[in-house]
Amino acid sequence: MVLIDMSINIRIKAYILRLLTSKQNIDFDIKKSKKALFFRYDRIGDMIISTPVFRELKLKFPDISITVLASRANYQVLVNNPYVDNIVVNHKNSFFGDLASLIKLRKQEFDVCFELDHSVVPHAIIRHKIIKPKKIISVAKDGRYGVSGDELTIYDYYTIKPKNMHFRDIWLKTLTPFGINLVSNKYDLFLSNKQQATALNFFKKYSSKLKIGINLQGAVKGKKIKEAELKKICKGIKDIHLQAQFFILHIPKDSRSIKKLVEDMGLDFVIPSYKTDKILDVAALIKNLDIVITPDTSISHIASAFNIPIVSIHENNQESYNLFAPTSFLNETVFSPEKDSLDGYDLQKVISLSNKLINKILL
């Protein structure tokens, strides 16, 4: 009886999905698009990785107006970005709170919408139905509830998602229908003069030091460098590189706990970073470091935007790593034996790889 009920439930969901994703084809040359909309209302790292897509589209079609549907968490990544014309803050889990802004977007009559999610996402489908762009481009989808991706006629173009390809390059493939020859796949972060001046002023007295930034906490629970591990990492690098100065990156709400942690360590070559209220404040700080050690992919992407050497610590998930790997010219990764946490990662390997990269940048 339970199996029968589950089967009926899936069939009902499949029927609703087909109904929601049906769309009549509109005869329109996508290369003549004047208004483009991107769905990117998720995490900071995803927005950073997406920035080459905005730039490459704008460089090829300078008259196209680009609007990005961003989240409260990631919209600041696009501040000062000359390739994005409009930013609309969206709330993924508050559909009715977004309804007014979605109706306004519908009135703009977008020619094309880019949905960069590789999964079938109901909240994105509903937004498509409200906004009603002429054409929709997405990454190839596996389907859901027994409905294959090819049956979802709401999507006019699917782009490939090869194994072992970085999400940066997968998302750039969504530009294929425009016939764009890519100029570059580098990330874009545009800092204000004030943000750059604040960072330069902070680091002025450390000009003769080897500036090492360490981020302790990843966005996912369980991705963390613990206090005892931090102390060993700092001492292990300092033993080899006497000029090393460590800066502990943190968000404002953790300022008090990070200050206490540093005090308890009792190492005069380890200090908290200065207060960073916005993600581009963090970017300005990272831009002035010599190397970054982090378990967090967002910090890794920021460092990659400025080609800062990176030692990342990652859970034992090669597929996830391939999609979100650091892209700095110099980077190394230490993998945990655990699939869902960093427990048991090789601390000595973090130290040795950090020293290896430092030796390269000092050559």
N, C-alpha and C positions, 0 to 999 in steps of 0.2 A: 504493500500500500504506500509506504514512504517513497519507494523508488518510482512508482507511478505518479505520485504527487510532484516529485522533483522533475520528472520528465515533462509533465504538463506545464509546470512553472517555467522551465527553460523554453518550451515551445512558445509560450505566451510572450516571454521576453524577446525571443527571436522575431516574432511577428511585429512587436512594437518597434524593435530596432530597425527592421526593414521599412516600416511605415515612416519612421522619423527620418531615415536617411534617403528616402526617395526624392528625386529632384529631376525636373524636366531640363534637358540640355538647352543651353542658350548659345546661339551661334555668335561667337564673339572672338576676335583675334586678341589673344592675351598680350601680345607685344604692343598693342595700342592702349594698354591700361594707363590710366591717369591717376587712379587712387588705389593704393594697396594697404591692406590691413594684416597685421601679424598677431596671432594669439601667442602670448608669452607670459601668462599670468601665473608664474610658478616660482622657482627658486632663483637666487642670485647667480649661482654658477651657470644655470641654463641661459640666463640673459646674456652673460658675458660671452659664452660660447656662440651665441646667435649674432653677435655684433658684426661679424664679417658679412653675413647675409644682407643686412641693411645697407652696408657700405657698397658692396659689389652691385646690388640692384640700382642704387642711386648713381653710381659712377657710370653705369651703362645707360640708364634712363634718367638723366638729371631733372627732367620735368615731372617725374612721377612723385606724388605726395605719399609719404609713408607714415602710417599711424600704427602705433604698437599698443595693444591691449596688455598692460603690465599689471603686476601685483603690488601691493603695498610694500612687500619685502624687497622687490627687485627694481622698481621703477627708477630709483636714483642712479642706477648704472647708466642710464641713458641721458642724464643731465649733461648739457653742453655738447651732445652728440650732433654734429652738423648733418648727418645722414638721415635723421629721424625728425619729421615735421611735427608730429603730435604724439603725446603720451596720454593714454586714458587708463586710470587705475581701476582695476577690476577686483572682485572678491569671489574667488572660486566657489566658496561654500556659502555664499549669500546671494543666490540668484535674484531674489526679489529686490534686494538692495541695489542691484545693478540694472534692473529693468529699464529705468529712465535713461541711463547712459547708453544702453543697448539700442533703444528706440532712436535715440539721436544718431547713433552710428548707422542705423538703417536708412535714415533720411539722407545720409551722405552718398548713398548709392555707390558702394565700392565695386570696382571692377574685378578685383581678385583678393582672396583671403588666403593666407598661409597658416596652416595648422601644423605645428612641428612635432606633435605627439605621435609616437609610433603605435600607441594603443587606441582602442575604441573608447572614447571618453564621452559619456552622455552629456556632461555639462558643456562641452565644446560643440557638440551636435546641436543642442538647443540654441546656443548662441548663433550658430550658422543660420538656423531657421528663422531667427528674429532679424538678424542683420541682412540676410539675403544678398550676398555678393554674387556677381555674375558667374565667377569661376572660383573653385576652391582647390588648392594644392596641398597635399599632405605627404608625409612619409608613409611608405607601404605598411599596411596594417594586417595583423594576423587574423583579425575578426573576433567575434564574440558570440556566445550562446549558439554555436554551431553555424553562425552566419559568416561566410568568408569575406575578406576585405573587398574582393571584387564585386560583391553584391551591394556594396554601400554606394549607390549612385550619386549621393550628395557630393562625392569627391570626383572632380574632373580629371585630375592628374595625380598619379602616385609616383613617388621617386623611390629608388632602390635603397635598401638597408643591408649592405653586405656585412658579413661577419668580419670582425677585427677592424672595422672602420670607426674612426673617432666620430662622435656626434657632431663636432664642428663641420666635418666634411659631408656627413649624411645630410645635415640641414642645408649646407651650401648646394646640394644636389637639387633642392626644391626650386632653384633658379633655372634648371635645365629647359623648361618650356619657353623661357625668354631668350634662349640662345646665347647665354653670357659666357664669354671666356674669362675666367677668373684672373684678377690682377694679383690678389694675395689672400691668404686665409688667416692672417694675423687678427688678434682681438683688438677692439678699440675701447679705450677708457680715456675720457677727456677731463683733465684736472683744471680747476680754476687757479688763477694766479695766487689767490689767498691760500688755497690748499697746498700748493707747491712751496710757497714762502714759509708756511707753518712748519712743514717737514724739514726744509733746509735749515731753518733757524734751530730746530730741535737737535739736528744731527751735527751742527756746526762744531761743537766741542768734541765730537767723536771722529773728526776727519782723519785722524791717524790710526783709527781702530778698524778692525775687521768686523763689520756690522752684521750680526746674525739675528734674524727674527725667528722666534718660535711661537707657533700657534698651538695651543694645548687641546682645543676641543673641536670636534667635527660637528656638523649639523645633525648627524644621526647619533642617537644614544648608544654608548659603547665605544665610540671612536674618540678616544681620549689618551693624551700623554699624562701619566700620573706624576704626582709631586716627586716621588723617589726617583722615577725614571728621568724626569726633567733635570734633576741635580746631577745624575750620572752622565747625561748627554752633555751638559754644559762643562762639567769637569773633564770629560773625555776629550772634548775638542780643545779646551783651554790648555790641557797638558801638551798638546802638539803645537797649537797656535797661540802664543802668549799674548798677541795683540787682539784676541777675540773679545768682543763686547756683545752681550746678549740682551735682546729686547723681547719681552713677553707680550705678544699681541693679545688683545682682549676687547670685549665690548663694554660700553659704559657701565652696565649694571653689575659687571664683575670686577669693577675697579678696586673695591675694598678687599675682596677675597684674594685678588692677584697681588695686591700690595702686601697683604699678610703672608701669602705664600713666599714671596720674594724675601721678605724680612726673616721668615723662619729658615730659609735656605742659608742665609748668612754669607752669601757670595757677593763681593763688591763689584764683580764684573757681570752681574745679572740685575736688570732693572725692568720695571713695567714700561711699556710704550706709553706715549702721551694719549690723552683722551681723544677718541675718534667717534664722532656722533653719526657720521654718514659713511656709506660704503666707499665713496670717493676719497674721504679722509683717510681711510685704511689704505686705499690704493696709493695715495701720495706718500704715505709712510713706507709701504713696501717697495715703491719705486727707488727709494734711497738706501735699501739694504743691499748687502753683498750676496746673501744667501738666505733662503727660507726653509724651515723645517716644519712640516704640517701634516696632520691627519685629515684635514678638511679640504675638499676639492674646490670650494669657492676661493679660498686663499690661494690654492695652487693655480687657479685660472687667472687670478689677479696678478700673481707673480709672472705667469706666462705672458700676460699682456705686455709686460715690460722686459721680457726675456731675462728675468732674474733666476739664477740657478736654484733648483728645488730638490729637497729630499722629502718625498712623501711617504706616508705610512698608510697602507691600504689593507682592508680585509681580504681574505682569500677568495676573491671573486674575479676571475680573469675577464669575464664578459663585461662586468661593470667597469673594471679598470680600462679596458680597451675603449670604452665609450667616453670616459671622462679623464683620461690620462693627462699628466702635465705636458705642455708643448714647448717649454723653454728649451733652448738649444742644449743646455746642460741640465739634466735631471736624472735622478735615481729614485727607485721605489723599493721599500722593504715591505714584504707581505706577511701578514699574520697567518698562523695556521688555522684560525677560525674564520668561518664564512660570514658571520654576522657581528664580529667585534674585532678589536685589536689585541685581545688577550694573547699573550705568549709571543708577541713579535720580538725579533732579535734586536735587542737594545745595542749590542756591540756593533751590529751591522749598520745601524743608523749612524753611530759615531764614525765608523770607518769610511762609510760612503760620504758623509759630510766632510771629513778630512780630505777625501779623494777629490771632491769638487772644489774645495778651498785651494788645494794645491794647483788645480788647473787654472783657477782665476788669478792666482798669484804669479803664474808664469809670465 
